[in-house]
Amino acid sequence: MIALTASMAFYADGSTTIRLADYGAERTPILMVDGVGHSLHISAFNSVPIADHLAFARELATAATEYVAALERYAANSPTVTAE
């Protein structure tokens, strides 16, 4: 297996979409974050044990939940920001 490292910044705005392509038992799902001129797709290679990808997906879900909580705290305490 080849290990690759990448770094990117993804700034979401009102045109950013988040979608899930669910293929059931046929293949692994793909999580897609798309914006104007850029996209991020997350999935698992067949060479990666599914237990490893499940652990990653759970960590991603936890981090996303924490991100929402932090953003809500920021919005609640910032007079120039309105939460929807």
Biopython code that builds the backbone (N, CA, C, O; Angstrom):
import numpy as np
from Bio.PDB.StructureBuilder import StructureBuilder

atoms = [
    (1, "MET", "N", (0.847, -1.182, 0.000)),
    (1, "MET", "CA", (0.000, 0.000, 0.000)),
    (1, "MET", "C", (0.888, 1.238, 0.000)),
    (1, "MET", "O", (1.900, 1.279, 0.699)),
    (2, "ILE", "N", (0.517, 2.234, -0.772)),
    (2, "ILE", "CA", (1.242, 3.492, -0.847)),
    (2, "ILE", "C", (0.555, 4.509, 0.053)),
    (2, "ILE", "O", (-0.657, 4.703, -0.036)),
    (3, "ALA", "N", (1.323, 5.154, 0.915)),
    (3, "ALA", "CA", (0.769, 6.180, 1.793)),
    (3, "ALA", "C", (0.937, 7.538, 1.123)),
    (3, "ALA", "O", (2.023, 7.878, 0.655)),
    (4, "LEU", "N", (-0.124, 8.296, 1.083)),
    (4, "LEU", "CA", (-0.094, 9.631, 0.500)),
    (4, "LEU", "C", (-0.499, 10.645, 1.554)),
    (4, "LEU", "O", (-1.351, 10.371, 2.400)),
    (5, "THR", "N", (0.104, 11.794, 1.499)),
    (5, "THR", "CA", (-0.244, 12.878, 2.402)),
    (5, "THR", "C", (-0.725, 14.058, 1.572)),
    (5, "THR", "O", (-0.125, 14.400, 0.553)),
    (6, "ALA", "N", (-1.803, 14.671, 2.012)),
    (6, "ALA", "CA", (-2.329, 15.842, 1.321)),
    (6, "ALA", "C", (-2.835, 16.832, 2.358)),
    (6, "ALA", "O", (-3.233, 16.453, 3.460)),
    (7, "SER", "N", (-2.814, 18.080, 1.994)),
    (7, "SER", "CA", (-3.339, 19.120, 2.855)),
    (7, "SER", "C", (-4.141, 20.080, 1.997)),
    (7, "SER", "O", (-3.713, 20.464, 0.909)),
    (8, "MET", "N", (-5.306, 20.464, 2.493)),
    (8, "MET", "CA", (-6.121, 21.418, 1.753)),
    (8, "MET", "C", (-7.015, 22.173, 2.720)),
    (8, "MET", "O", (-7.311, 21.702, 3.818)),
    (9, "ALA", "N", (-7.431, 23.333, 2.297)),
    (9, "ALA", "CA", (-8.412, 24.110, 3.054)),
    (9, "ALA", "C", (-9.692, 24.124, 2.236)),
    (9, "ALA", "O", (-9.657, 24.299, 1.018)),
    (10, "PHE", "N", (-10.805, 23.944, 2.899)),
    (10, "PHE", "CA", (-12.101, 23.909, 2.225)),
    (10, "PHE", "C", (-13.008, 24.879, 2.951)),
    (10, "PHE", "O", (-13.423, 24.615, 4.080)),
    (11, "TYR", "N", (-13.319, 25.988, 2.323)),
    (11, "TYR", "CA", (-14.160, 27.007, 2.945)),
    (11, "TYR", "C", (-15.572, 26.888, 2.392)),
    (11, "TYR", "O", (-15.823, 27.183, 1.223)),
    (12, "ALA", "N", (-16.483, 26.454, 3.240)),
    (12, "ALA", "CA", (-17.867, 26.261, 2.829)),
    (12, "ALA", "C", (-18.607, 27.590, 2.791)),
    (12, "ALA", "O", (-18.336, 28.498, 3.576)),
    (13, "ASP", "N", (-19.547, 27.678, 1.859)),
    (13, "ASP", "CA", (-20.435, 28.837, 1.786)),
    (13, "ASP", "C", (-21.831, 28.341, 1.420)),
    (13, "ASP", "O", (-22.095, 27.139, 1.460)),
    (14, "GLY", "N", (-22.703, 29.240, 1.073)),
    (14, "GLY", "CA", (-24.083, 28.886, 0.780)),
    (14, "GLY", "C", (-24.256, 27.963, -0.414)),
    (14, "GLY", "O", (-25.298, 27.323, -0.554)),
    (15, "SER", "N", (-23.248, 27.883, -1.278)),
    (15, "SER", "CA", (-23.362, 27.011, -2.455)),
    (15, "SER", "C", (-22.746, 25.629, -2.215)),
    (15, "SER", "O", (-22.810, 24.770, -3.094)),
    (16, "THR", "N", (-22.160, 25.408, -1.058)),
    (16, "THR", "CA", (-21.531, 24.119, -0.753)),
    (16, "THR", "C", (-22.603, 23.064, -0.506)),
    (16, "THR", "O", (-23.586, 23.311, 0.192)),
    (17, "THR", "N", (-22.399, 21.894, -1.084)),
    (17, "THR", "CA", (-23.327, 20.784, -0.874)),
    (17, "THR", "C", (-22.590, 19.611, -0.241)),
    (17, "THR", "O", (-21.399, 19.402, -0.475)),
    (18, "ILE", "N", (-23.320, 18.857, 0.561)),
    (18, "ILE", "CA", (-22.800, 17.635, 1.160)),
    (18, "ILE", "C", (-23.778, 16.526, 0.798)),
    (18, "ILE", "O", (-24.972, 16.600, 1.087)),
    (19, "ARG", "N", (-23.233, 15.494, 0.156)),
    (19, "ARG", "CA", (-24.092, 14.398, -0.312)),
    (19, "ARG", "C", (-23.457, 13.060, 0.034)),
    (19, "ARG", "O", (-22.250, 12.962, 0.256)),
    (20, "LEU", "N", (-24.284, 12.048, 0.074)),
    (20, "LEU", "CA", (-23.817, 10.690, 0.293)),
    (20, "LEU", "C", (-24.290, 9.829, -0.865)),
    (20, "LEU", "O", (-25.478, 9.810, -1.188)),
    (21, "ALA", "N", (-23.360, 9.115, -1.492)),
    (21, "ALA", "CA", (-23.710, 8.108, -2.488)),
    (21, "ALA", "C", (-23.663, 6.763, -1.769)),
    (21, "ALA", "O", (-22.592, 6.284, -1.396)),
    (22, "ASP", "N", (-24.824, 6.167, -1.582)),
    (22, "ASP", "CA", (-24.945, 4.902, -0.852)),
    (22, "ASP", "C", (-25.244, 3.801, -1.849)),
    (22, "ASP", "O", (-26.271, 3.829, -2.526)),
    (23, "TYR", "N", (-24.349, 2.832, -1.938)),
    (23, "TYR", "CA", (-24.486, 1.741, -2.901)),
    (23, "TYR", "C", (-24.918, 0.443, -2.240)),
    (23, "TYR", "O", (-24.823, -0.625, -2.846)),
    (24, "GLY", "N", (-25.387, 0.526, -1.012)),
    (24, "GLY", "CA", (-25.819, -0.674, -0.303)),
    (24, "GLY", "C", (-24.674, -1.651, -0.129)),
    (24, "GLY", "O", (-23.581, -1.257, 0.280)),
    (25, "ALA", "N", (-24.906, -2.912, -0.431)),
    (25, "ALA", "CA", (-23.885, -3.945, -0.264)),
    (25, "ALA", "C", (-22.985, -4.079, -1.492)),
    (25, "ALA", "O", (-22.068, -4.901, -1.500)),
    (26, "GLU", "N", (-23.241, -3.279, -2.526)),
    (26, "GLU", "CA", (-22.471, -3.389, -3.772)),
    (26, "GLU", "C", (-21.050, -2.859, -3.649)),
    (26, "GLU", "O", (-20.120, -3.434, -4.214)),
    (27, "ARG", "N", (-20.878, -1.763, -2.913)),
    (27, "ARG", "CA", (-19.553, -1.149, -2.750)),
    (27, "ARG", "C", (-19.609, -0.161, -1.599)),
    (27, "ARG", "O", (-20.680, 0.114, -1.058)),
    (28, "THR", "N", (-18.444, 0.377, -1.222)),
    (28, "THR", "CA", (-18.408, 1.331, -0.115)),
    (28, "THR", "C", (-19.094, 2.638, -0.522)),
    (28, "THR", "O", (-19.088, 3.003, -1.697)),
    (29, "PRO", "N", (-19.683, 3.336, 0.443)),
    (29, "PRO", "CA", (-20.319, 4.622, 0.142)),
    (29, "PRO", "C", (-19.271, 5.697, -0.135)),
    (29, "PRO", "O", (-18.089, 5.521, 0.160)),
    (30, "ILE", "N", (-19.719, 6.800, -0.699)),
    (30, "ILE", "CA", (-18.851, 7.949, -0.951)),
    (30, "ILE", "C", (-19.506, 9.173, -0.335)),
    (30, "ILE", "O", (-20.658, 9.484, -0.638)),
    (31, "LEU", "N", (-18.776, 9.868, 0.529)),
    (31, "LEU", "CA", (-19.215, 11.126, 1.116)),
    (31, "LEU", "C", (-18.626, 12.242, 0.271)),
    (31, "LEU", "O", (-17.414, 12.284, 0.059)),
    (32, "MET", "N", (-19.471, 13.149, -0.214)),
    (32, "MET", "CA", (-19.022, 14.203, -1.124)),
    (32, "MET", "C", (-19.327, 15.577, -0.556)),
    (32, "MET", "O", (-20.454, 15.850, -0.141)),
    (33, "VAL", "N", (-18.327, 16.433, -0.540)),
    (33, "VAL", "CA", (-18.473, 17.832, -0.171)),
    (33, "VAL", "C", (-18.046, 18.620, -1.409)),
    (33, "VAL", "O", (-16.878, 18.595, -1.797)),
    (34, "ASP", "N", (-18.994, 19.314, -2.019)),
    (34, "ASP", "CA", (-18.727, 20.005, -3.273)),
    (34, "ASP", "C", (-19.011, 21.497, -3.151)),
    (34, "ASP", "O", (-20.016, 21.916, -2.575)),
    (35, "GLY", "N", (-18.107, 22.275, -3.704)),
    (35, "GLY", "CA", (-18.266, 23.717, -3.772)),
    (35, "GLY", "C", (-17.926, 24.188, -5.172)),
    (35, "GLY", "O", (-17.581, 23.379, -6.034)),
    (36, "VAL", "N", (-18.020, 25.478, -5.406)),
    (36, "VAL", "CA", (-17.708, 26.027, -6.716)),
    (36, "VAL", "C", (-16.197, 25.880, -6.957)),
    (36, "VAL", "O", (-15.389, 26.497, -6.262)),
    (37, "GLY", "N", (-15.835, 25.079, -7.921)),
    (37, "GLY", "CA", (-14.437, 24.923, -8.291)),
    (37, "GLY", "C", (-13.630, 23.968, -7.445)),
    (37, "GLY", "O", (-12.420, 23.863, -7.645)),
    (38, "HIS", "N", (-14.255, 23.253, -6.488)),
    (38, "HIS", "CA", (-13.507, 22.306, -5.675)),
    (38, "HIS", "C", (-14.445, 21.249, -5.095)),
    (38, "HIS", "O", (-15.643, 21.478, -4.928)),
    (39, "SER", "N", (-13.871, 20.098, -4.795)),
    (39, "SER", "CA", (-14.669, 19.035, -4.193)),
    (39, "SER", "C", (-13.780, 18.139, -3.340)),
    (39, "SER", "O", (-12.567, 18.063, -3.537)),
    (40, "LEU", "N", (-14.408, 17.472, -2.397)),
    (40, "LEU", "CA", (-13.741, 16.513, -1.536)),
    (40, "LEU", "C", (-14.629, 15.285, -1.477)),
    (40, "LEU", "O", (-15.789, 15.367, -1.074)),
    (41, "HIS", "N", (-14.082, 14.146, -1.878)),
    (41, "HIS", "CA", (-14.822, 12.892, -1.845)),
    (41, "HIS", "C", (-14.079, 11.938, -0.923)),
    (41, "HIS", "O", (-12.866, 11.763, -1.045)),
    (42, "ILE", "N", (-14.811, 11.321, 0.002)),
    (42, "ILE", "CA", (-14.219, 10.412, 0.978)),
    (42, "ILE", "C", (-14.837, 9.033, 0.793)),
    (42, "ILE", "O", (-16.058, 8.877, 0.793)),
    (43, "SER", "N", (-13.978, 8.046, 0.638)),
    (43, "SER", "CA", (-14.423, 6.666, 0.519)),
    (43, "SER", "C", (-13.289, 5.759, 0.973)),
    (43, "SER", "O", (-12.256, 6.239, 1.438)),
    (44, "ALA", "N", (-13.476, 4.463, 0.841)),
    (44, "ALA", "CA", (-12.455, 3.495, 1.248)),
    (44, "ALA", "C", (-11.993, 2.698, 0.038)),
    (44, "ALA", "O", (-12.804, 2.269, -0.782)),
    (45, "PHE", "N", (-10.684, 2.505, -0.065)),
    (45, "PHE", "CA", (-10.146, 1.592, -1.070)),
    (45, "PHE", "C", (-10.423, 0.169, -0.610)),
    (45, "PHE", "O", (-10.531, -0.093, 0.588)),
    (46, "ASN", "N", (-10.536, -0.737, -1.551)),
    (46, "ASN", "CA", (-10.751, -2.148, -1.198)),
    (46, "ASN", "C", (-9.592, -2.707, -0.388)),
    (46, "ASN", "O", (-9.764, -3.674, 0.354)),
    (47, "SER", "N", (-8.412, -2.106, -0.523)),
    (47, "SER", "CA", (-7.233, -2.607, 0.195)),
    (47, "SER", "C", (-7.215, -2.187, 1.667)),
    (47, "SER", "O", (-6.411, -2.703, 2.444)),
    (48, "VAL", "N", (-8.086, -1.263, 2.056)),
    (48, "VAL", "CA", (-8.150, -0.810, 3.452)),
    (48, "VAL", "C", (-9.175, -1.669, 4.187)),
    (48, "VAL", "O", (-10.317, -1.783, 3.741)),
    (49, "PRO", "N", (-8.783, -2.273, 5.303)),
    (49, "PRO", "CA", (-9.757, -3.079, 6.061)),
    (49, "PRO", "C", (-10.969, -2.216, 6.452)),
    (49, "PRO", "O", (-10.820, -1.071, 6.878)),
    (50, "ILE", "N", (-12.149, -2.785, 6.301)),
    (50, "ILE", "CA", (-13.372, -2.032, 6.582)),
    (50, "ILE", "C", (-13.404, -1.568, 8.037)),
    (50, "ILE", "O", (-13.975, -0.516, 8.328)),
    (51, "ALA", "N", (-12.810, -2.320, 8.948)),
    (51, "ALA", "CA", (-12.767, -1.895, 10.360)),
    (51, "ALA", "C", (-12.000, -0.586, 10.502)),
    (51, "ALA", "O", (-12.373, 0.261, 11.314)),
    (52, "ASP", "N", (-10.937, -0.410, 9.727)),
    (52, "ASP", "CA", (-10.174, 0.839, 9.770)),
    (52, "ASP", "C", (-11.000, 1.996, 9.235)),
    (52, "ASP", "O", (-10.979, 3.092, 9.794)),
    (53, "HIS", "N", (-11.726, 1.752, 8.151)),
    (53, "HIS", "CA", (-12.537, 2.829, 7.590)),
    (53, "HIS", "C", (-13.708, 3.165, 8.504)),
    (53, "HIS", "O", (-14.073, 4.333, 8.633)),
    (54, "LEU", "N", (-14.301, 2.157, 9.141)),
    (54, "LEU", "CA", (-15.374, 2.418, 10.107)),
    (54, "LEU", "C", (-14.859, 3.261, 11.265)),
    (54, "LEU", "O", (-15.547, 4.179, 11.712)),
    (55, "ALA", "N", (-13.663, 2.965, 11.756)),
    (55, "ALA", "CA", (-13.079, 3.759, 12.839)),
    (55, "ALA", "C", (-12.885, 5.203, 12.379)),
    (55, "ALA", "O", (-13.185, 6.136, 13.125)),
    (56, "PHE", "N", (-12.384, 5.394, 11.149)),
    (56, "PHE", "CA", (-12.211, 6.737, 10.598)),
    (56, "PHE", "C", (-13.559, 7.456, 10.493)),
    (56, "PHE", "O", (-13.671, 8.621, 10.875)),
    (57, "ALA", "N", (-14.583, 6.763, 9.976)),
    (57, "ALA", "CA", (-15.906, 7.380, 9.803)),
    (57, "ALA", "C", (-16.495, 7.797, 11.143)),
    (57, "ALA", "O", (-17.129, 8.846, 11.248)),
    (58, "ARG", "N", (-16.286, 6.978, 12.161)),
    (58, "ARG", "CA", (-16.789, 7.334, 13.500)),
    (58, "ARG", "C", (-16.062, 8.551, 14.058)),
    (58, "ARG", "O", (-16.682, 9.418, 14.674)),
    (59, "GLU", "N", (-14.757, 8.619, 13.846)),
    (59, "GLU", "CA", (-13.994, 9.800, 14.274)),
    (59, "GLU", "C", (-14.453, 11.047, 13.514)),
    (59, "GLU", "O", (-14.553, 12.131, 14.089)),
    (60, "LEU", "N", (-14.727, 10.885, 12.232)),
    (60, "LEU", "CA", (-15.211, 11.996, 11.422)),
    (60, "LEU", "C", (-16.564, 12.489, 11.933)),
    (60, "LEU", "O", (-16.794, 13.695, 12.020)),
    (61, "ALA", "N", (-17.451, 11.565, 12.268)),
    (61, "ALA", "CA", (-18.771, 11.938, 12.798)),
    (61, "ALA", "C", (-18.641, 12.659, 14.137)),
    (61, "ALA", "O", (-19.341, 13.640, 14.386)),
    (62, "THR", "N", (-17.755, 12.179, 14.990)),
    (62, "THR", "CA", (-17.532, 12.836, 16.285)),
    (62, "THR", "C", (-16.996, 14.245, 16.089)),
    (62, "THR", "O", (-17.462, 15.188, 16.728)),
    (63, "ALA", "N", (-16.006, 14.388, 15.194)),
    (63, "ALA", "CA", (-15.429, 15.708, 14.935)),
    (63, "ALA", "C", (-16.459, 16.647, 14.325)),
    (63, "ALA", "O", (-16.476, 17.833, 14.654)),
    (64, "ALA", "N", (-17.322, 16.142, 13.441)),
    (64, "ALA", "CA", (-18.361, 16.983, 12.845)),
    (64, "ALA", "C", (-19.350, 17.457, 13.900)),
    (64, "ALA", "O", (-19.781, 18.610, 13.870)),
    (65, "THR", "N", (-19.712, 16.587, 14.828)),
    (65, "THR", "CA", (-20.610, 16.966, 15.925)),
    (65, "THR", "C", (-19.972, 18.036, 16.801)),
    (65, "THR", "O", (-20.629, 18.998, 17.198)),
    (66, "GLU", "N", (-18.680, 17.862, 17.102)),
    (66, "GLU", "CA", (-17.962, 18.856, 17.902)),
    (66, "GLU", "C", (-17.836, 20.181, 17.150)),
    (66, "GLU", "O", (-17.899, 21.246, 17.765)),
    (67, "TYR", "N", (-17.660, 20.131, 15.838)),
    (67, "TYR", "CA", (-17.576, 21.334, 15.008)),
    (67, "TYR", "C", (-18.886, 22.123, 15.078)),
    (67, "TYR", "O", (-18.872, 23.345, 15.219)),
    (68, "VAL", "N", (-20.011, 21.423, 14.980)),
    (68, "VAL", "CA", (-21.316, 22.086, 15.071)),
    (68, "VAL", "C", (-21.475, 22.754, 16.428)),
    (68, "VAL", "O", (-21.918, 23.901, 16.502)),
    (69, "ALA", "N", (-21.125, 22.063, 17.492)),
    (69, "ALA", "CA", (-21.258, 22.626, 18.841)),
    (69, "ALA", "C", (-20.373, 23.865, 18.990)),
    (69, "ALA", "O", (-20.810, 24.870, 19.549)),
    (70, "ALA", "N", (-19.140, 23.802, 18.497)),
    (70, "ALA", "CA", (-18.232, 24.950, 18.593)),
    (70, "ALA", "C", (-18.742, 26.120, 17.771)),
    (70, "ALA", "O", (-18.656, 27.269, 18.205)),
    (71, "LEU", "N", (-19.273, 25.841, 16.591)),
    (71, "LEU", "CA", (-19.799, 26.910, 15.736)),
    (71, "LEU", "C", (-21.046, 27.543, 16.350)),
    (71, "LEU", "O", (-21.237, 28.755, 16.255)),
    (72, "GLU", "N", (-21.892, 26.731, 16.977)),
    (72, "GLU", "CA", (-23.073, 27.268, 17.652)),
    (72, "GLU", "C", (-22.679, 28.149, 18.836)),
    (72, "GLU", "O", (-23.298, 29.189, 19.065)),
    (73, "ARG", "N", (-21.650, 27.744, 19.595)),
    (73, "ARG", "CA", (-21.168, 28.583, 20.704)),
    (73, "ARG", "C", (-20.635, 29.905, 20.166)),
    (73, "ARG", "O", (-20.905, 30.967, 20.726)),
    (74, "TYR", "N", (-19.881, 29.831, 19.085)),
    (74, "TYR", "CA", (-19.331, 31.052, 18.470)),
    (74, "TYR", "C", (-20.463, 31.972, 18.028)),
    (74, "TYR", "O", (-20.439, 33.170, 18.308)),
    (75, "ALA", "N", (-21.460, 31.408, 17.333)),
    (75, "ALA", "CA", (-22.573, 32.217, 16.828)),
    (75, "ALA", "C", (-23.369, 32.834, 17.979)),
    (75, "ALA", "O", (-23.820, 33.975, 17.879)),
    (76, "ALA", "N", (-23.539, 32.092, 19.058)),
    (76, "ALA", "CA", (-24.325, 32.604, 20.200)),
    (76, "ALA", "C", (-23.601, 33.739, 20.927)),
    (76, "ALA", "O", (-24.242, 34.566, 21.574)),
    (77, "ASN", "N", (-22.294, 33.783, 20.826)),
    (77, "ASN", "CA", (-21.530, 34.790, 21.563)),
    (77, "ASN", "C", (-20.942, 35.897, 20.699)),
    (77, "ASN", "O", (-20.177, 36.729, 21.184)),
    (78, "SER", "N", (-21.296, 35.905, 19.436)),
    (78, "SER", "CA", (-20.770, 36.904, 18.520)),
    (78, "SER", "C", (-21.905, 37.821, 18.092)),
    (78, "SER", "O", (-22.847, 37.363, 17.446)),
    (79, "PRO", "N", (-21.840, 39.106, 18.434)),
    (79, "PRO", "CA", (-22.928, 40.017, 18.095)),
    (79, "PRO", "C", (-23.061, 40.261, 16.589)),
    (79, "PRO", "O", (-24.106, 40.727, 16.135)),
    (80, "THR", "N", (-22.030, 39.957, 15.815)),
    (80, "THR", "CA", (-22.088, 40.219, 14.372)),
    (80, "THR", "C", (-22.480, 39.004, 13.569)),
    (80, "THR", "O", (-22.564, 39.082, 12.344)),
    (81, "VAL", "N", (-22.726, 37.875, 14.224)),
    (81, "VAL", "CA", (-23.046, 36.626, 13.543)),
    (81, "VAL", "C", (-24.468, 36.226, 13.907)),
    (81, "VAL", "O", (-24.862, 36.311, 15.070)),
    (82, "THR", "N", (-25.239, 35.788, 12.912)),
    (82, "THR", "CA", (-26.570, 35.295, 13.187)),
    (82, "THR", "C", (-26.614, 33.817, 12.865)),
    (82, "THR", "O", (-26.175, 33.405, 11.790)),
    (83, "ALA", "N", (-27.131, 33.019, 13.768)),
    (83, "ALA", "CA", (-27.280, 31.570, 13.557)),
    (83, "ALA", "C", (-28.634, 31.324, 12.952)),
    (83, "ALA", "O", (-29.607, 31.987, 13.310)),
    (84, "GLU", "N", (-28.710, 30.383, 12.044)),
    (84, "GLU", "CA", (-29.986, 30.020, 11.422)),
    (84, "GLU", "C", (-30.414, 28.659, 11.855)),
    (84, "GLU", "O", (-31.467, 28.180, 11.434)),
]
sb = StructureBuilder()
sb.init_structure("model")
sb.init_model(0)
sb.init_chain("A")
sb.init_seg("    ")
for serial, (resi, resn, name, xyz) in enumerate(atoms, 1):
    if name == "N":
        sb.init_residue(resn, " ", resi, " ")
    sb.init_atom(name, np.array(xyz, "f"), 0.0, 1.0, " ", f" {name:<3s}", serial, name[0])
structure = sb.get_structure()
